[in-house]
Amino acid sequence: MIPIPGQARIWLAMGHTDMRRGMLGLARQVQHGLHQDVFAGDLFIFRGRKGSLCKILWHDGIGMSLYAKRLEHGRFIWPSAKDGAVCISASAMSCLLEGIDWRNPQATWRPRMAG
C-alpha cells in the first residue's frame, strides 16, 4: 500500500486517460489538464479506457513515483464526469484499488472457493 501522508489529497482524474503515458506525460496532464500542482504531495489517480488499469502519480517531496494496478476481473469504479478531478478520501482509495465500489462498499468480484 502507498504510505499516504495525512495532509495529502487524493484526486481522481475524470474520464479516461491514455495508459501509454508515463510519469512525465501524466505530470503534464496534472499541471495543464487538471490545473493542479504535481509537486504539492497530492496523489493523482488515472484510469484507462477499459477500466481495468489505473495509475497513481505521487510526488513525496523527494521524488516522483508512478504506481500501476490492473484488475484481473471487473473494473475500477469511476465517476461519470468527463473532465476535471474529484477529491476522495484515503479509505475510498483503498476500496477503489481493491475493485470495491467506494460509493457503496460491496465486492464487485470475489474469487471462488475451492471445494
C-alpha angles and dihedrals in degrees: 000000000000112000099236116198114229095244095048118110121216117221128194112207106223122233121015129309131212100256091204086077116104133202097296095044092050091045088053089050091052093051101039104025102035096027092226131132107254090198095055094095096253123135119238119199122199128188128206127233096263092049097228097097129060133174128205122206119198136168110200097190092266102057146337121271129196119198126186132194129183122192116224091210132016130010137273110263109241134178114256097237115117102215142016127041138277124212115226135181126258090250090052089051091052090053091045093053091050091054093252120138099253091198091059108011109227127129112262092196133015128185116247117251116240117242 
